Amino acid sequence: MQTFLIIISVLLIIIVLLQSNKAESGAQILSGGNTDLFMQRKERGSELFISRLTFVLGMIFFVVSLVMEFM
Protein backbone atom coordinates (compact mmCIF):
# COMPACT_ATOMS: atom_id res chain seq x y z
CA MET A 1 0.00 0.00 0.00
CA GLN A 2 2.88 2.37 0.75
CA THR A 3 4.42 1.67 -2.65
CA PHE A 4 1.12 2.56 -4.33
CA LEU A 5 0.98 5.81 -2.36
CA ILE A 6 4.54 6.70 -3.38
CA ILE A 7 3.74 6.01 -7.05
CA ILE A 8 0.60 8.20 -6.86
CA SER A 9 2.63 10.93 -5.12
CA VAL A 10 5.30 10.98 -7.82
CA LEU A 11 2.68 10.98 -10.60
CA LEU A 12 0.81 13.80 -8.90
CA ILE A 13 3.98 15.90 -8.62
CA ILE A 14 4.82 15.32 -12.29
CA ILE A 15 1.31 16.18 -13.47
CA VAL A 16 1.19 19.37 -11.37
CA LEU A 17 4.51 20.46 -12.86
CA LEU A 18 3.16 19.85 -16.37
CA GLN A 19 0.18 22.16 -15.87
CA SER A 20 0.13 25.47 -17.66
CA ASN A 21 1.50 28.45 -15.79
CA LYS A 22 -1.44 29.89 -13.88
CA ALA A 23 0.78 31.37 -11.18
CA GLU A 24 1.07 34.61 -13.12
CA SER A 25 -2.37 35.60 -11.86
CA GLY A 26 -1.31 34.88 -8.31
CA ALA A 27 1.76 37.08 -8.69
CA GLN A 28 -0.38 39.88 -10.11
CA ILE A 29 -2.52 39.84 -6.98
CA LEU A 30 0.49 40.64 -4.83
CA SER A 31 1.84 43.29 -7.19
CA GLY A 32 -1.53 44.97 -7.75
CA GLY A 33 -1.93 44.25 -11.46
CA ASN A 34 -5.18 42.33 -11.57
CA THR A 35 -6.52 43.32 -14.99
CA ASP A 36 -6.57 39.76 -16.34
CA LEU A 37 -7.20 38.02 -13.04
CA PHE A 38 -10.90 37.27 -13.51
CA MET A 39 -10.77 36.79 -17.26
CA GLN A 40 -12.81 33.81 -18.45
CA ARG A 41 -10.46 31.21 -19.88
CA LYS A 42 -11.60 27.70 -20.71
CA GLU A 43 -9.26 24.77 -20.61
CA ARG A 44 -9.23 22.72 -23.78
CA GLY A 45 -7.48 19.66 -25.09
CA SER A 46 -4.43 18.63 -23.16
CA GLU A 47 -4.94 21.31 -20.48
CA LEU A 48 -8.35 19.88 -19.68
CA PHE A 49 -6.98 16.32 -19.57
CA ILE A 50 -4.10 17.30 -17.28
CA SER A 51 -6.44 19.24 -15.01
CA ARG A 52 -8.83 16.30 -14.68
CA LEU A 53 -5.97 13.85 -14.19
CA THR A 54 -4.62 16.05 -11.40
CA PHE A 55 -8.01 16.01 -9.70
CA VAL A 56 -8.34 12.22 -10.00
CA LEU A 57 -4.80 11.57 -8.75
CA GLY A 58 -5.38 13.98 -5.85
CA MET A 59 -8.57 12.18 -4.85
CA ILE A 60 -6.86 8.77 -5.09
CA PHE A 61 -4.00 10.09 -2.94
CA PHE A 62 -6.49 11.38 -0.37
CA VAL A 63 -8.47 8.14 -0.22
CA VAL A 64 -5.39 5.92 -0.03
CA SER A 65 -3.97 8.12 2.74
CA LEU A 66 -7.19 7.80 4.73
CA VAL A 67 -7.31 4.02 4.21
CA MET A 68 -3.70 3.67 5.35
CA GLU A 69 -4.41 5.76 8.44
CA PHE A 70 -7.23 3.49 9.63
CA MET A 71 -5.53 0.17 8.81
C-alpha positions in Angstrom: 0.0 0.0 0.0 2.9 2.4 0.7 4.4 1.7 -2.6 1.1 2.6 -4.3 1.0 5.8 -2.4 4.5 6.7 -3.4 3.7 6.0 -7.1 0.6 8.2 -6.9 2.6 10.9 -5.1 5.3 11.0 -7.8 2.7 11.0 -10.6 0.8 13.8 -8.9 4.0 15.9 -8.6 4.8 15.3 -12.3 1.3 16.2 -13.5 1.2 19.4 -11.4 4.5 20.5 -12.9 3.2 19.8 -16.4 0.2 22.2 -15.9 0.1 25.5 -17.7 1.5 28.4 -15.8 -1.4 29.9 -13.9 0.8 31.4 -11.2 1.1 34.6 -13.1 -2.4 35.6 -11.9 -1.3 34.9 -8.3 1.8 37.1 -8.7 -0.4 39.9 -10.1 -2.5 39.8 -7.0 0.5 40.6 -4.8 1.8 43.3 -7.2 -1.5 45.0 -7.7 -1.9 44.3 -11.5 -5.2 42.3 -11.6 -6.5 43.3 -15.0 -6.6 39.8 -16.3 -7.2 38.0 -13.0 -10.9 37.3 -13.5 -10.8 36.8 -17.3 -12.8 33.8 -18.4 -10.5 31.2 -19.9 -11.6 27.7 -20.7 -9.3 24.8 -20.6 -9.2 22.7 -23.8 -7.5 19.7 -25.1 -4.4 18.6 -23.2 -4.9 21.3 -20.5 -8.4 19.9 -19.7 -7.0 16.3 -19.6 -4.1 17.3 -17.3 -6.4 19.2 -15.0 -8.8 16.3 -14.7 -6.0 13.8 -14.2 -4.6 16.1 -11.4 -8.0 16.0 -9.7 -8.3 12.2 -10.0 -4.8 11.6 -8.7 -5.4 14.0 -5.9 -8.6 12.2 -4.9 -6.9 8.8 -5.1 -4.0 10.1 -2.9 -6.5 11.4 -0.4 -8.5 8.1 -0.2 -5.4 5.9 0.0 -4.0 8.1 2.7 -7.2 7.8 4.7 -7.3 4.0 4.2 -3.7 3.7 5.4 -4.4 5.8 8.4 -7.2 3.5 9.6 -5.5 0.2 8.8 
